[in-house]
């Protein structure tokens, strides 16, 4: 048996003790980080959530305690009573907060023994992620993960205090609900009371928060789990957390102003970083033009230049015909990289191919000539124009993609990010925000031969574009906005449609008829007929935001108990088989999947 | 089409304006609470979340605006621009915060029209709950429900700020997880990626919070949705919210001290009520003795008295034989109620029968005699002893239940509550708390012929009772504690087992062998072998707590979008049919239920 806590009461945490405590009797409790014997004395680094203190078992203080301390191993859980003492001058550890003192122990309780952990609880760990997920409670003991969780807590506390002060009401919306038409796949929950029916876990509380505006709550927020049954190829989780907000009687400027203040408050509280200037803002069209993608990383330059007009009549038929067919030719000048090897260029070409670019043309600018398979196709005038447009100087290499606008932009936009990574242009300690506004309302889905909402079907069109809704839907901009940080979208939202007639018009543009609309979200359409205020909102992805705050590469590092890419929990073995009786009560059965 | 928000910006809420604003130009936005025409002028009570302001459309100010205002009906959503003006002296409404002023409107925008709502948006509503749940967004416009939601928000903000200040870290635990062995029925979620397997929605984050203690987080909290697929006969919801806490290196006193401070902070912040004294505390045994149930309502007396010793040898064989067979005879003296009619007594007898009491004996104490079918069976000594024990005085009526202890206590305990309701002894504005401690560790389940955990299998036994664990389990007390308010359990918790050997002993007492334990929660048992701190915690039911704070009778009144007793959402029509393709992807199908 281990020792009981009994009447022992902790007096301090393991980070607090310093020279001012010398001579005091104190009680510490924590884990054995490290134990060493030196000259018949046992030294233990005792660790709790806050820090580490050296505690000393010296037989000259208590032989029985020293004897008992022989048993101690790493990760044992101890309670010790003792006197704070100055360390000998040559033993002072200036790198430790408590490095000037140690505790001479006169009472020891061993609350818990510990088997040798499958990996060392150290700052740097080389165990596989599989083993670390299986023993997540051990991995969470490491400073890095522990600090991530605390940063997450600080983030949410900041959100709550900031929004509370601005008059937002935290209202819980249901988890067992009806499928929301957000596009992604729902998680279903079979109903026992209503056999044959299913609840869906929410992909977002979108409709509920709009109904709360109809109910008059004016300013709502919630930090809420959302669920998407997607293939987890990217850094996604089946359940993720949103900071979800909605406001009545506001325009996009107001939503953005409050959201921006919130993000600034978080960075101030969690990282002590100030952003005195307003975040920059650009339209979606500008982002596409300059960066090729709608979430530009502004920590570096390498902007895309449209050279379609210059090459439209060039002898290089690949470029000319693309332009002729409504495509785009854009280029990036990688300054000073004219020494890129054939292998490097091939790698970049393969990279661009992932984004469907059929090729990656390039020109190296040498002192005396342009070195390139395609240089010969350009006239002197075209060369001069390219030189001006792209600021070409000796030592540069310029990359071209020529394709349909969507492919040109995405391939070159991604290439821009890749080049920045390879060239070391990214400062990991920099945070560059930008708002993106004026998104197109619709995009045309070639496969389904119909328009899709770029945001979601409840996003309002720009008031000035209302008359183009039916006649020219691709020209209609929406009142949506995204906030981008270091090339990652951390939040987005829109002003919503609050007029039931306009909502029906937009649904019709999306090919959703009255019957289907009624079936899917008739309750929202009906609510809009009982007095709905103008309203809009925004949601931030908490996991991604905290990931960026903690300078982590994966959201798994900022989630206490994440799932694998196969949506399993390696610690609890979820999901698992259900008992036959459970399925019987739900009136469902499992079937052999169709191959 | 309705009007656009455009450049109109709200300057004030509808509760703010008073005499100090007279002469100012302001903008209000809100709903039409009421409209009346008087002398060619239109008066509208404009309502927003905060309050109501009277706005006036006078043709002498603007004929076009007055003309447009003709269209206004109840629940229309308006934006108005106008000048604050003093009301004529005889029109001042002292009962309204803004009753001294009105706003003379010179610009009107109609943001949204409203059909006639299915019920009036008034403080008192006589519509059925069915129609109110269907149009929940309209019901939430009523002051009562709106204030309940705001009280809920204040409650959770208080919890977060209080616990943050005490060093608790808010950590999210998974929603898609493995079945926790809490006894109730799980909601299952079929997995698509791992076909044939199921996640369970958590009944509580019990195991995860214990793992967070093993991980060293020391103080954890979370306000979290939990799920139980129970029959909703009582005032239950499929999803409910817990304030969930766990602490390391503490005993029950510390957990109770922090929890009590939390509850006091909530009552202070939400209701401005102080509780300067510590909450009383009684053992489970005392609660059963004095009140018959473990959640006594202390707002009134009517305590139960055990008279088994007095009646053990009485000629009244019913009593005597119950005592002989290990039963209990207990009584309540309803003072001054000797004039209860036969009908009243019959009703109480029926009430007691619901709790399985086979009869309800009674004696009316008259000036000159005891009037009762059973009085004749008692000797003078027995009568004198009953008189002393029960403080019998002329005008009293005393009720007896004689049965096995569990039945006697529960029937008479419930009768005590019923008598208090009938006699008007309950002060609705009073809040009486008590802690209940020293619960039994186990109870014997006659049906399953085995011991069950009264709390849950991870609750620690009293350290002083450890040696009785195998030899006399029913005598073992646990380190569990409940907090009871006005007869309702609002929270409960325990010190947990942190020693894997002790955990296995307790599981063995419950008839859970090593294999079953490993299968169900092997990850917890394993975690306890890697260094687990002594720890304990508590969870409050947020819904019930807010219900009591708001003096509501049902938790549905403090949940924004509650479900019916059949677990359906009348507004969204959840649950509903799933598409065949969805079920196919999940490799499940619905089957005809077994009758």
HADDOCK unambig.tbl for C-alpha pairs under 7 A between the chains (distance, minus, plus):
assign (segid A and resid 5 and name CA) (segid B and resid 534 and name CA) 6.79 0.50 0.50
assign (segid A and resid 48 and name CA) (segid B and resid 216 and name CA) 6.67 0.50 0.50
assign (segid A and resid 49 and name CA) (segid B and resid 216 and name CA) 5.95 0.50 0.50
assign (segid A and resid 49 and name CA) (segid B and resid 217 and name CA) 5.94 0.50 0.50
assign (segid A and resid 49 and name CA) (segid B and resid 218 and name CA) 6.67 0.50 0.50
assign (segid A and resid 75 and name CA) (segid B and resid 530 and name CA) 6.95 0.50 0.50
assign (segid A and resid 75 and name CA) (segid B and resid 531 and name CA) 5.73 0.50 0.50
assign (segid A and resid 76 and name CA) (segid B and resid 531 and name CA) 5.24 0.50 0.50
assign (segid A and resid 77 and name CA) (segid B and resid 531 and name CA) 5.58 0.50 0.50
assign (segid A and resid 77 and name CA) (segid B and resid 532 and name CA) 6.66 0.50 0.50
assign (segid A and resid 77 and name CA) (segid B and resid 533 and name CA) 6.08 0.50 0.50
assign (segid A and resid 111 and name CA) (segid B and resid 533 and name CA) 6.50 0.50 0.50
assign (segid A and resid 111 and name CA) (segid B and resid 534 and name CA) 6.86 0.50 0.50
assign (segid A and resid 112 and name CA) (segid B and resid 499 and name CA) 6.74 0.50 0.50
assign (segid A and resid 112 and name CA) (segid B and resid 531 and name CA) 5.23 0.50 0.50
assign (segid A and resid 112 and name CA) (segid B and resid 532 and name CA) 5.81 0.50 0.50
assign (segid A and resid 112 and name CA) (segid B and resid 533 and name CA) 6.63 0.50 0.50
assign (segid A and resid 113 and name CA) (segid B and resid 529 and name CA) 6.84 0.50 0.50
assign (segid A and resid 113 and name CA) (segid B and resid 530 and name CA) 6.94 0.50 0.50
assign (segid A and resid 113 and name CA) (segid B and resid 531 and name CA) 5.46 0.50 0.50
assign (segid A and resid 114 and name CA) (segid B and resid 529 and name CA) 5.39 0.50 0.50
assign (segid A and resid 114 and name CA) (segid B and resid 530 and name CA) 4.10 0.50 0.50
assign (segid A and resid 114 and name CA) (segid B and resid 531 and name CA) 4.54 0.50 0.50
assign (segid A and resid 115 and name CA) (segid B and resid 529 and name CA) 6.09 0.50 0.50
assign (segid A and resid 115 and name CA) (segid B and resid 530 and name CA) 5.33 0.50 0.50
assign (segid A and resid 117 and name CA) (segid B and resid 530 and name CA) 6.65 0.50 0.50
assign (segid A and resid 137 and name CA) (segid B and resid 211 and name CA) 5.92 0.50 0.50
assign (segid A and resid 137 and name CA) (segid B and resid 212 and name CA) 6.50 0.50 0.50
assign (segid A and resid 137 and name CA) (segid B and resid 214 and name CA) 6.34 0.50 0.50
assign (segid A and resid 137 and name CA) (segid B and resid 215 and name CA) 4.58 0.50 0.50
assign (segid A and resid 138 and name CA) (segid B and resid 215 and name CA) 5.78 0.50 0.50
assign (segid A and resid 140 and name CA) (segid B and resid 215 and name CA) 5.58 0.50 0.50
assign (segid A and resid 141 and name CA) (segid B and resid 215 and name CA) 5.12 0.50 0.50
assign (segid A and resid 141 and name CA) (segid B and resid 216 and name CA) 6.07 0.50 0.50
assign (segid A and resid 149 and name CA) (segid B and resid 171 and name CA) 6.96 0.50 0.50
assign (segid A and resid 150 and name CA) (segid B and resid 169 and name CA) 6.58 0.50 0.50
assign (segid A and resid 153 and name CA) (segid B and resid 169 and name CA) 6.01 0.50 0.50
assign (segid A and resid 153 and name CA) (segid B and resid 170 and name CA) 5.37 0.50 0.50
assign (segid A and resid 153 and name CA) (segid B and resid 171 and name CA) 6.89 0.50 0.50
assign (segid A and resid 169 and name CA) (segid B and resid 150 and name CA) 6.59 0.50 0.50
assign (segid A and resid 169 and name CA) (segid B and resid 153 and name CA) 6.01 0.50 0.50
assign (segid A and resid 170 and name CA) (segid B and resid 153 and name CA) 5.37 0.50 0.50
assign (segid A and resid 171 and name CA) (segid B and resid 149 and name CA) 6.97 0.50 0.50
assign (segid A and resid 171 and name CA) (segid B and resid 153 and name CA) 6.89 0.50 0.50
assign (segid A and resid 172 and name CA) (segid B and resid 560 and name CA) 6.80 0.50 0.50
assign (segid A and resid 173 and name CA) (segid B and resid 560 and name CA) 6.80 0.50 0.50
assign (segid A and resid 173 and name CA) (segid B and resid 561 and name CA) 6.52 0.50 0.50
assign (segid A and resid 174 and name CA) (segid B and resid 561 and name CA) 6.60 0.50 0.50
assign (segid A and resid 177 and name CA) (segid B and resid 574 and name CA) 5.63 0.50 0.50
assign (segid A and resid 177 and name CA) (segid B and resid 575 and name CA) 6.78 0.50 0.50
assign (segid A and resid 178 and name CA) (segid B and resid 572 and name CA) 6.50 0.50 0.50
assign (segid A and resid 178 and name CA) (segid B and resid 574 and name CA) 4.93 0.50 0.50
assign (segid A and resid 178 and name CA) (segid B and resid 575 and name CA) 6.23 0.50 0.50
assign (segid A and resid 187 and name CA) (segid B and resid 189 and name CA) 6.97 0.50 0.50
assign (segid A and resid 188 and name CA) (segid B and resid 189 and name CA) 6.07 0.50 0.50
assign (segid A and resid 188 and name CA) (segid B and resid 190 and name CA) 6.99 0.50 0.50
assign (segid A and resid 189 and name CA) (segid B and resid 187 and name CA) 6.94 0.50 0.50
assign (segid A and resid 189 and name CA) (segid B and resid 188 and name CA) 6.05 0.50 0.50
assign (segid A and resid 189 and name CA) (segid B and resid 189 and name CA) 4.99 0.50 0.50
assign (segid A and resid 190 and name CA) (segid B and resid 188 and name CA) 6.99 0.50 0.50
assign (segid A and resid 191 and name CA) (segid B and resid 575 and name CA) 6.94 0.50 0.50
assign (segid A and resid 193 and name CA) (segid B and resid 566 and name CA) 6.62 0.50 0.50
assign (segid A and resid 196 and name CA) (segid B and resid 577 and name CA) 6.79 0.50 0.50
assign (segid A and resid 196 and name CA) (segid B and resid 590 and name CA) 5.79 0.50 0.50
assign (segid A and resid 197 and name CA) (segid B and resid 575 and name CA) 5.44 0.50 0.50
assign (segid A and resid 197 and name CA) (segid B and resid 576 and name CA) 4.70 0.50 0.50
assign (segid A and resid 197 and name CA) (segid B and resid 577 and name CA) 4.77 0.50 0.50
assign (segid A and resid 197 and name CA) (segid B and resid 578 and name CA) 6.81 0.50 0.50
assign (segid A and resid 198 and name CA) (segid B and resid 575 and name CA) 4.87 0.50 0.50
assign (segid A and resid 198 and name CA) (segid B and resid 576 and name CA) 5.33 0.50 0.50
assign (segid A and resid 198 and name CA) (segid B and resid 577 and name CA) 6.04 0.50 0.50
assign (segid A and resid 198 and name CA) (segid B and resid 578 and name CA) 6.28 0.50 0.50
assign (segid A and resid 199 and name CA) (segid B and resid 574 and name CA) 6.01 0.50 0.50
assign (segid A and resid 199 and name CA) (segid B and resid 575 and name CA) 4.53 0.50 0.50
assign (segid A and resid 199 and name CA) (segid B and resid 576 and name CA) 6.65 0.50 0.50
assign (segid A and resid 211 and name CA) (segid B and resid 137 and name CA) 5.92 0.50 0.50
assign (segid A and resid 212 and name CA) (segid B and resid 137 and name CA) 6.51 0.50 0.50
assign (segid A and resid 214 and name CA) (segid B and resid 137 and name CA) 6.36 0.50 0.50
assign (segid A and resid 215 and name CA) (segid B and resid 137 and name CA) 4.60 0.50 0.50
assign (segid A and resid 215 and name CA) (segid B and resid 138 and name CA) 5.78 0.50 0.50
assign (segid A and resid 215 and name CA) (segid B and resid 140 and name CA) 5.58 0.50 0.50
assign (segid A and resid 215 and name CA) (segid B and resid 141 and name CA) 5.12 0.50 0.50
assign (segid A and resid 216 and name CA) (segid B and resid 48 and name CA) 6.67 0.50 0.50
assign (segid A and resid 216 and name CA) (segid B and resid 49 and name CA) 5.92 0.50 0.50
assign (segid A and resid 216 and name CA) (segid B and resid 141 and name CA) 6.07 0.50 0.50
assign (segid A and resid 217 and name CA) (segid B and resid 49 and name CA) 5.93 0.50 0.50
assign (segid A and resid 218 and name CA) (segid B and resid 49 and name CA) 6.67 0.50 0.50
assign (segid A and resid 499 and name CA) (segid B and resid 112 and name CA) 6.75 0.50 0.50
assign (segid A and resid 523 and name CA) (segid B and resid 571 and name CA) 6.49 0.50 0.50
assign (segid A and resid 523 and name CA) (segid B and resid 572 and name CA) 6.17 0.50 0.50
assign (segid A and resid 529 and name CA) (segid B and resid 113 and name CA) 6.84 0.50 0.50
assign (segid A and resid 529 and name CA) (segid B and resid 114 and name CA) 5.41 0.50 0.50
assign (segid A and resid 529 and name CA) (segid B and resid 115 and name CA) 6.12 0.50 0.50
assign (segid A and resid 530 and name CA) (segid B and resid 75 and name CA) 6.95 0.50 0.50
assign (segid A and resid 530 and name CA) (segid B and resid 113 and name CA) 6.95 0.50 0.50
assign (segid A and resid 530 and name CA) (segid B and resid 114 and name CA) 4.10 0.50 0.50
assign (segid A and resid 530 and name CA) (segid B and resid 115 and name CA) 5.35 0.50 0.50
assign (segid A and resid 530 and name CA) (segid B and resid 117 and name CA) 6.67 0.50 0.50
assign (segid A and resid 531 and name CA) (segid B and resid 75 and name CA) 5.73 0.50 0.50
assign (segid A and resid 531 and name CA) (segid B and resid 76 and name CA) 5.25 0.50 0.50
assign (segid A and resid 531 and name CA) (segid B and resid 77 and name CA) 5.57 0.50 0.50
assign (segid A and resid 531 and name CA) (segid B and resid 112 and name CA) 5.23 0.50 0.50
assign (segid A and resid 531 and name CA) (segid B and resid 113 and name CA) 5.47 0.50 0.50
assign (segid A and resid 531 and name CA) (segid B and resid 114 and name CA) 4.53 0.50 0.50
assign (segid A and resid 532 and name CA) (segid B and resid 77 and name CA) 6.66 0.50 0.50
assign (segid A and resid 532 and name CA) (segid B and resid 112 and name CA) 5.83 0.50 0.50
assign (segid A and resid 533 and name CA) (segid B and resid 77 and name CA) 6.09 0.50 0.50
assign (segid A and resid 533 and name CA) (segid B and resid 111 and name CA) 6.48 0.50 0.50
assign (segid A and resid 533 and name CA) (segid B and resid 112 and name CA) 6.64 0.50 0.50
assign (segid A and resid 534 and name CA) (segid B and resid 5 and name CA) 6.79 0.50 0.50
assign (segid A and resid 534 and name CA) (segid B and resid 111 and name CA) 6.87 0.50 0.50
assign (segid A and resid 560 and name CA) (segid B and resid 172 and name CA) 6.81 0.50 0.50
assign (segid A and resid 560 and name CA) (segid B and resid 173 and name CA) 6.79 0.50 0.50
assign (segid A and resid 561 and name CA) (segid B and resid 173 and name CA) 6.53 0.50 0.50
assign (segid A and resid 561 and name CA) (segid B and resid 174 and name CA) 6.61 0.50 0.50
assign (segid A and resid 566 and name CA) (segid B and resid 193 and name CA) 6.62 0.50 0.50
assign (segid A and resid 571 and name CA) (segid B and resid 523 and name CA) 6.49 0.50 0.50
assign (segid A and resid 572 and name CA) (segid B and resid 178 and name CA) 6.48 0.50 0.50
assign (segid A and resid 572 and name CA) (segid B and resid 523 and name CA) 6.17 0.50 0.50
assign (segid A and resid 574 and name CA) (segid B and resid 177 and name CA) 5.65 0.50 0.50
assign (segid A and resid 574 and name CA) (segid B and resid 178 and name CA) 4.95 0.50 0.50
assign (segid A and resid 574 and name CA) (segid B and resid 199 and name CA) 6.01 0.50 0.50
assign (segid A and resid 575 and name CA) (segid B and resid 177 and name CA) 6.78 0.50 0.50
assign (segid A and resid 575 and name CA) (segid B and resid 178 and name CA) 6.23 0.50 0.50
assign (segid A and resid 575 and name CA) (segid B and resid 191 and name CA) 6.95 0.50 0.50
assign (segid A and resid 575 and name CA) (segid B and resid 197 and name CA) 5.44 0.50 0.50
assign (segid A and resid 575 and name CA) (segid B and resid 198 and name CA) 4.87 0.50 0.50
assign (segid A and resid 575 and name CA) (segid B and resid 199 and name CA) 4.53 0.50 0.50
assign (segid A and resid 576 and name CA) (segid B and resid 197 and name CA) 4.71 0.50 0.50
assign (segid A and resid 576 and name CA) (segid B and resid 198 and name CA) 5.36 0.50 0.50
assign (segid A and resid 576 and name CA) (segid B and resid 199 and name CA) 6.65 0.50 0.50
assign (segid A and resid 577 and name CA) (segid B and resid 196 and name CA) 6.78 0.50 0.50
assign (segid A and resid 577 and name CA) (segid B and resid 197 and name CA) 4.76 0.50 0.50
assign (segid A and resid 577 and name CA) (segid B and resid 198 and name CA) 6.06 0.50 0.50
assign (segid A and resid 578 and name CA) (segid B and resid 197 and name CA) 6.79 0.50 0.50
assign (segid A and resid 578 and name CA) (segid B and resid 198 and name CA) 6.28 0.50 0.50
assign (segid A and resid 587 and name CA) (segid B and resid 590 and name CA) 5.79 0.50 0.50
assign (segid A and resid 587 and name CA) (segid B and resid 591 and name CA) 5.21 0.50 0.50
assign (segid A and resid 587 and name CA) (segid B and resid 592 and name CA) 6.37 0.50 0.50
assign (segid A and resid 587 and name CA) (segid B and resid 593 and name CA) 5.08 0.50 0.50
assign (segid A and resid 588 and name CA) (segid B and resid 588 and name CA) 6.58 0.50 0.50
assign (segid A and resid 588 and name CA) (segid B and resid 589 and name CA) 5.47 0.50 0.50
assign (segid A and resid 588 and name CA) (segid B and resid 590 and name CA) 4.22 0.50 0.50
assign (segid A and resid 588 and name CA) (segid B and resid 591 and name CA) 5.32 0.50 0.50
assign (segid A and resid 589 and name CA) (segid B and resid 588 and name CA) 5.46 0.50 0.50
assign (segid A and resid 589 and name CA) (segid B and resid 589 and name CA) 5.49 0.50 0.50
assign (segid A and resid 589 and name CA) (segid B and resid 590 and name CA) 6.36 0.50 0.50
assign (segid A and resid 589 and name CA) (segid B and resid 591 and name CA) 6.84 0.50 0.50
assign (segid A and resid 590 and name CA) (segid B and resid 196 and name CA) 5.80 0.50 0.50
assign (segid A and resid 590 and name CA) (segid B and resid 587 and name CA) 5.80 0.50 0.50
assign (segid A and resid 590 and name CA) (segid B and resid 588 and name CA) 4.22 0.50 0.50
assign (segid A and resid 590 and name CA) (segid B and resid 589 and name CA) 6.39 0.50 0.50
assign (segid A and resid 591 and name CA) (segid B and resid 587 and name CA) 5.21 0.50 0.50
assign (segid A and resid 591 and name CA) (segid B and resid 588 and name CA) 5.31 0.50 0.50
assign (segid A and resid 591 and name CA) (segid B and resid 589 and name CA) 6.85 0.50 0.50
assign (segid A and resid 592 and name CA) (segid B and resid 587 and name CA) 6.36 0.50 0.50
assign (segid A and resid 593 and name CA) (segid B and resid 587 and name CA) 5.07 0.50 0.50
